[in-house]
Amino acid sequence: MNRLARFAGFGKHEEGEETAVLDQDVAVEQMDAEELREPIIAALRNVHDPEIPINIYDLGLIYRIGIAPNGDVAIDMTLTAPACPVAGMMPIMVRNAVASVEGVGDVRVELVWNPPWSQSNMSDEALLQLGLM
């Protein structure tokens, strides 16, 4: 133990009795990977396509959310069209939204084009909101 720690009294239980801090067991609670799924989806629902006033999750742009036991997240997503003007920005917006979820580690977002996006990917809520149902 260094002098500053000794001076401050770290590691002492009673007068003159010292214990090594590293000998103590510390319980660390780790969140189950599947417990992260709903908060991640909620975060994705806060990301909106600038051309369509619907969130990207209900638009069906998120194809896969892979969650590792350590909290790392891999997302496969697409866009409504390959020539989408926000193609460079959207994966960054998704990564930032998911990274803000407590318990999430590294986030990797992959832009995929197969299968191509279609209206059939949209949720019923999105179809209803756009008047297509």
PyMOL commands that set and color helices and strands:
alter all, ss='L'
color gray80, all
select helices_A, chain A and resi 3-8+21-23+33-44+56-59+90-99+119-121+124-129
alter helices_A, ss='H'
color red, helices_A
select strands_A, chain A and resi 62-67+73-77+107-111
alter strands_A, ss='S'
color yellow, strands_A
deselect
rebuild
show_as cartoon
